[in-house]
Amino acid sequence: MYRLAKQLTDAFSRRFARAVRETYGEDEAYASTPLGRLALGVFLLLLLLLSFLLSPYPMYVATLVAIGALSALGLHLLVGGAGQISLGHAAFMGVGAYTASHLVGLLAPVGILLGGGIAALFGLVLGLPSLRIKGVYLAIATLAFQFLADYVFKNWEAVTGGIRGRTLPPAGLFGLSLDTPERLWYLVLLFALPLFFYAKRLLMTRAGRAFMAVRDNDLSARVAGVDLVRVKLLAFALSAFYAGVAGGLLAQLYKAVTPEYFPLSVSIQYLAMVIVGGAGTVLGAVLGAFFVLLIPEVLNSLVGALGPQYAATLAAWRNVVFGLLILIFLILEPLGLVGLWGRIRNYFRTWPLPY
């Protein structure tokens, strides 16, 4: 019986779930097994049909989580990939959002791309201090950029609208008005899917390995021939580009842009996504965004379900409960949700064998 189970498991692994990759092409592929390609195709089909399966409010939450995952992915590339700390991620999102607010309607996709490009230019400038400083000193430099951006958002009224912000009409795509989350979902997919596939491929190529070498030990990476200037500036530019695109999409979802959307607390929230999800992986960005963005929505629903007499008290404790959940999770699972998923996957990969 044991021999039969082992033979069946080996046959399944060879045919569908081969763990050993024999060529560089297989290592860089998005799905190197027939089962993986089937799962990828089903997942993409589910994303395309999601707007027909969910009601308006769950669709709004799904769109918000997708935008958050896209922005978190940019921070994953910087923090988890290249090992550079940033507390100014929300500022890059604000740059993208305010830029996109000036190109609306049918030009909204162009405005979102332009917002990402301008945010990437700011990322290059902010990446210059990383060539001389690192660690907590780099975090303070990015924190200064966050405060500077917040001041500009509130006071440059000709561009940002000041405290009142700017309102946006619905975006347009191929002549269709994207005035609901169900329709805006496809604009989000138009940007998110290529950027997610690019990030997945990047981390498996020579450039991604250079990122990880700088993260582990930049001195050893330089001795090995890695161009530190190029890698660090590229990491900051890519992170800012992802954040800028996500900020532009967020502006289209909210139909407005104000400085209140991009404070320091949002930068800390995205840093929490990196830690909770599992730094340096595309899956970690998605899982971290799900956890950090969905838990507050669940707590809000709980507050509403218990009645108005408890609403004020529970709302005051909501952030405390949210913070405690993150702390408990990190104590129980230091590697994040990716580490938890890896253990579950490895268990079923060897099942029914004991090891």
Residue pairs with C-beta under 8 A, 6 or more apart in sequence:
5 352
5 353
6 353
9 350
9 352
9 353
13 19
13 349
15 34
16 33
16 34
16 35
17 33
17 35
17 36
17 349
18 32
18 33
19 349
21 27
21 32
26 32
27 204
28 201
28 204
28 205
30 40
30 197
30 200
30 201
31 37
31 39
31 40
44 193
47 189
47 193
48 189
50 59
50 62
50 185
51 59
51 182
51 183
51 185
51 186
54 62
56 180
56 181
56 182
59 181
59 182
59 185
60 181
60 253
61 293
61 294
61 297
62 181
62 185
63 181
63 184
63 185
63 188
63 253
64 253
64 293
65 289
65 290
65 293
65 294
66 185
66 188
66 189
66 192
67 188
67 192
67 246
67 249
67 250
67 253
68 246
68 270
68 273
68 289
68 292
68 293
69 192
69 285
69 286
69 288
69 289
69 290
70 188
70 191
70 192
70 195
70 196
70 242
70 245
70 246
70 249
70 285
71 89
71 93
71 242
71 243
71 246
71 247
71 270
72 270
72 273
72 274
72 277
72 285
72 286
72 288
72 289
73 195
73 196
73 199
73 242
73 282
73 285
73 286
74 89
74 92
74 238
74 239
74 240
74 241
74 242
74 243
74 246
75 86
75 89
75 239
75 242
75 243
75 270
75 271
75 273
75 274
75 285
76 199
76 274
76 277
76 279
76 280
76 281
76 282
76 284
76 285
77 199
77 202
77 203
77 211
77 235
77 238
77 239
77 242
78 84
78 86
78 235
78 236
78 238
78 239
79 85
79 86
79 271
79 274
79 279
80 215
80 274
80 278
80 279
80 280
80 281
80 284
81 203
81 208
81 211
81 212
81 215
81 235
81 280
82 211
82 212
82 214
82 215
82 231
82 232
82 235
83 214
83 215
83 216
83 218
84 127
84 130
84 134
84 138
84 232
84 235
84 236
85 134
85 135
85 136
85 138
85 139
85 142
86 126
86 138
86 139
86 142
86 236
86 239
86 267
86 271
87 139
87 142
87 143
87 146
87 264
87 267
87 268
87 271
88 126
88 142
88 143
88 145
88 146
88 149
88 267
89 239
89 243
89 266
89 267
89 270
89 271
90 146
90 243
90 262
90 263
90 264
90 266
90 267
90 270
91 122
91 145
91 146
91 148
91 149
91 150
91 262
91 267
92 119
92 122
92 123
92 239
92 240
92 243
92 244
92 247
93 119
93 243
93 244
93 246
93 247
93 250
93 261
93 262
93 266
94 149
94 153
94 247
94 257
94 259
94 261
94 262
95 115
95 118
95 119
95 122
95 149
95 240
95 244
95 247
96 112
96 115
96 116
96 118
96 119
96 243
96 244
96 245
96 246
96 247
96 248
96 251
97 115
97 247
97 248
97 250
97 251
97 257
97 261
97 262
98 115
98 153
98 159
98 160
98 166
98 251
98 257
99 111
99 114
99 115
99 118
99 119
99 244
99 248
100 108
100 111
100 112
100 114
100 115
100 247
100 248
100 251
100 252
101 111
101 166
101 168
101 251
101 257
102 111
102 159
103 110
103 111
103 114
104 111
104 168
104 169
104 171
105 169
105 170
105 171
105 172
106 172
106 173
106 175
108 171
108 172
108 173
108 178
108 187
108 248
108 252
109 171
109 173
109 187
109 190
109 191
111 248
112 191
112 245
112 248
112 249
112 252
113 245
113 248
115 244
115 245
115 247
115 248
116 241
116 242
116 244
116 245
116 248
117 241
117 244
118 244
119 240
119 241
119 243
119 244
119 245
119 247
120 237
120 238
120 240
120 241
120 244
121 237
122 145
122 240
123 236
123 237
123 238
123 239
123 240
123 241
124 233
124 236
124 237
124 240
126 141
126 142
126 145
126 236
126 240
127 232
127 233
127 235
127 236
127 237
128 233
129 138
129 141
130 138
130 232
130 233
130 236
131 228
131 229
131 232
131 233
133 141
134 218
143 264
146 264
146 267
147 264
149 262
150 259
150 262
150 263
150 264
152 160
153 160
153 259
153 262
154 160
154 162
154 163
154 259
155 162
156 162
160 166
160 257
160 259
161 257
161 258
163 258
163 259
164 258
165 256
165 257
165 258
165 259
165 260
166 256
166 257
166 258
167 255
167 256
168 251
168 252
168 255
168 256
168 257
169 255
170 177
170 178
170 179
170 252
170 255
171 177
171 178
171 184
171 187
171 252
172 178
173 186
173 187
173 190
176 183
177 183
178 184
178 186
178 187
178 252
181 253
184 249
184 252
184 253
187 249
187 252
188 249
191 245
191 249
195 242
195 245
196 282
199 242
199 282
200 282
202 208
202 211
202 238
203 211
203 280
203 281
203 282
207 231
207 234
210 221
210 226
210 227
210 231
211 231
211 235
212 280
213 220
213 221
213 224
213 226
214 221
214 226
214 228
214 231
214 232
214 235
215 280
218 228
221 228
221 231
222 228
247 262
250 261
251 257
254 261
269 292
272 288
272 292
272 326
273 285
273 288
273 289
273 291
273 292
274 284
274 285
274 288
275 288
275 330
275 336
276 287
276 288
276 291
276 292
276 326
276 329
276 330
276 336
276 337
277 283
277 284
277 285
277 286
277 287
277 288
277 289
277 291
277 336
277 337
277 338
278 284
278 287
278 288
278 335
278 336
278 337
278 338
278 339
279 336
281 338
283 338
283 341
284 336
284 337
284 338
287 336
287 337
287 338
287 341
288 336
288 337
291 329
291 337
292 326
295 322
295 325
296 318
296 322
299 314
299 318
299 321
299 322
300 318
302 314
303 310
303 311
303 314
303 315
303 318
304 311
306 314
330 336
333 339
333 340
335 342
